[in-house]
């Protein structure tokens, strides 16, 4: 059961993090290349919303189950060194989780309202769309950096 919970945690994290890092890079390239024509990566991120939420949930519940099964409880300690590493990963993960909430509510929502339907072509207010897309990109890059930090910390901790 301990290994199964770790597998669920890791699989959930990969299925959540990998698409978001790819979409962040895709959005950066789209803004750099085409300026305002960034609707495609943003639409993909919105389409994947439920999948990303389920993946993040699997990661969280897998981590909680793994912690409970491996230690017999959900306590966190600042010593010994292995516990400190786990706590640091957890704190960065909590920052990423808060970032995810901000990404969904304050960064993607303005673009939902400004995004035209594909048959309509250009957004009704290209300047507002461009500004919101750049704001989203900044947040996507911060979020991707947090995801990469978590992955790096976990890999260095385990190996």
C-alpha positions as CSV (number, residue, x, y, z in Angstrom):
1,X,0.0,0.0,0.0
2,X,2.9,2.4,0.7
3,X,4.3,1.9,-2.8
4,X,0.8,2.2,-4.4
5,X,0.2,5.5,-2.6
6,X,3.7,6.8,-3.7
7,X,2.8,5.8,-7.3
8,X,-0.5,7.6,-7.1
9,X,1.3,10.7,-5.7
10,X,4.0,10.7,-8.4
11,X,1.6,9.9,-11.3
12,X,-0.7,12.7,-10.2
13,X,2.1,15.2,-10.0
14,X,3.5,14.3,-13.4
15,X,0.0,14.4,-15.0
16,X,-0.6,17.8,-13.4
17,X,2.8,19.4,-13.7
18,X,4.0,18.3,-17.2
19,X,1.1,19.8,-19.1
20,X,1.4,23.1,-17.2
21,X,5.1,23.5,-17.9
22,X,4.6,22.7,-21.6
23,X,1.7,25.2,-21.8
24,X,3.8,27.9,-20.1
25,X,6.6,27.4,-22.6
26,X,4.0,27.3,-25.5
27,X,2.4,30.5,-24.3
28,X,5.8,32.2,-24.0
29,X,6.6,31.2,-27.5
30,X,3.2,32.3,-28.9
31,X,3.5,35.7,-27.2
32,X,7.0,36.2,-28.5
33,X,6.2,35.1,-32.0
34,X,2.7,36.4,-32.6
35,X,2.0,39.0,-30.0
36,X,-1.8,38.7,-29.5
37,X,-2.4,35.3,-31.1
38,X,-2.0,33.3,-27.9
39,X,-5.5,31.9,-27.8
40,X,-4.5,28.3,-28.6
41,X,-2.3,27.5,-25.6
42,X,-4.7,29.3,-23.3
43,X,-7.6,27.4,-24.6
44,X,-5.7,24.1,-24.1
45,X,-5.1,25.0,-20.5
46,X,-8.8,25.7,-20.0
47,X,-9.8,22.4,-21.7
48,X,-7.5,20.5,-19.4
49,X,-8.9,22.1,-16.3
50,X,-10.8,19.2,-14.9
51,X,-8.0,16.7,-15.8
52,X,-5.5,19.0,-14.1
53,X,-7.7,19.3,-11.0
54,X,-8.1,15.5,-10.7
55,X,-4.4,15.0,-11.2
56,X,-3.5,17.5,-8.5
57,X,-6.1,15.8,-6.2
58,X,-4.5,12.4,-6.8
59,X,-1.1,13.9,-6.0
60,X,-2.3,15.4,-2.8
61,X,-4.3,12.4,-1.6
62,X,-1.5,10.0,-2.6
63,X,1.0,12.1,-0.6
64,X,-1.3,12.1,2.4
65,X,-1.9,8.4,2.2
66,X,1.9,7.7,1.7
67,X,2.7,9.8,4.7
68,X,0.1,8.2,6.9
69,X,1.0,4.6,5.8
70,X,4.7,5.2,6.2
71,X,4.7,7.0,9.5
72,X,1.5,5.9,11.1
73,X,0.2,9.5,11.3
74,X,0.1,12.8,9.6
75,X,2.7,14.6,11.9
76,X,5.5,16.7,10.5
77,X,8.8,17.3,12.2
78,X,11.8,19.6,11.7
79,X,14.3,16.9,12.7
80,X,16.0,14.6,11.6
81,X,17.4,15.8,8.2
82,X,15.1,13.6,6.2
83,X,12.1,15.1,7.9
84,X,13.4,18.6,7.2
85,X,13.7,17.8,3.5
86,X,10.1,16.4,3.4
87,X,8.8,19.6,5.2
88,X,10.7,21.8,2.7
89,X,9.1,20.0,-0.2
90,X,5.7,20.3,1.5
91,X,6.1,24.0,2.0
92,X,7.0,24.6,-1.7
93,X,4.1,22.4,-2.7
94,X,1.7,24.5,-0.6
95,X,3.1,27.7,-2.3
96,X,2.5,26.0,-5.6
97,X,-1.1,25.0,-4.6
98,X,-1.8,28.7,-3.6
99,X,-0.3,29.7,-7.0
100,X,-2.6,27.2,-8.7
101,X,-5.6,28.9,-7.1
102,X,-4.4,32.3,-8.2
103,X,-3.7,31.0,-11.7
104,X,-7.2,29.7,-12.1
105,X,-9.1,32.6,-10.6
106,X,-7.1,35.8,-11.3
107,X,-5.0,34.9,-14.3
108,X,-7.2,32.7,-16.5
109,X,-10.6,34.2,-15.7
110,X,-10.0,37.5,-17.4
111,X,-9.0,35.7,-20.5
112,X,-12.1,33.6,-20.5
113,X,-14.1,36.8,-20.6
114,X,-12.0,38.4,-23.3
115,X,-11.5,35.3,-25.5
116,X,-13.5,35.3,-28.7
117,X,-15.0,32.2,-30.1
118,X,-12.8,30.6,-32.9
119,X,-15.3,31.7,-35.6
120,X,-15.2,35.3,-34.4
121,X,-11.5,35.7,-35.1
122,X,-9.8,38.5,-33.2
123,X,-10.7,39.5,-29.6
124,X,-13.0,42.5,-29.3
125,X,-10.4,44.4,-27.3
126,X,-6.9,43.2,-28.5
127,X,-5.1,45.5,-26.1
128,X,-6.9,44.2,-23.0
129,X,-6.5,40.6,-24.3
130,X,-2.7,41.2,-24.8
131,X,-2.3,42.6,-21.3
132,X,-4.3,39.7,-19.7
133,X,-2.2,37.2,-21.7
134,X,1.1,38.7,-20.6
135,X,-0.2,38.7,-17.0
136,X,-1.1,35.0,-17.4
137,X,2.3,34.2,-18.9
138,X,4.1,35.8,-15.9
139,X,2.1,33.7,-13.6
140,X,2.5,30.5,-15.7
141,X,6.2,30.9,-15.6
142,X,6.2,31.4,-11.8
143,X,4.0,28.3,-11.5
144,X,6.2,26.3,-13.8
145,X,9.2,27.3,-11.7
146,X,7.5,26.1,-8.5
147,X,6.6,22.8,-10.2
148,X,10.2,22.3,-11.4
149,X,11.5,23.2,-7.9
150,X,9.2,20.6,-6.3
151,X,10.3,18.0,-8.9
152,X,14.0,18.8,-8.3
153,X,13.7,18.7,-4.5
154,X,11.9,15.4,-4.6
155,X,14.4,13.8,-7.0
156,X,17.3,15.0,-4.9
157,X,15.6,13.8,-1.7
158,X,14.9,10.4,-3.1
159,X,18.1,9.7,-4.9
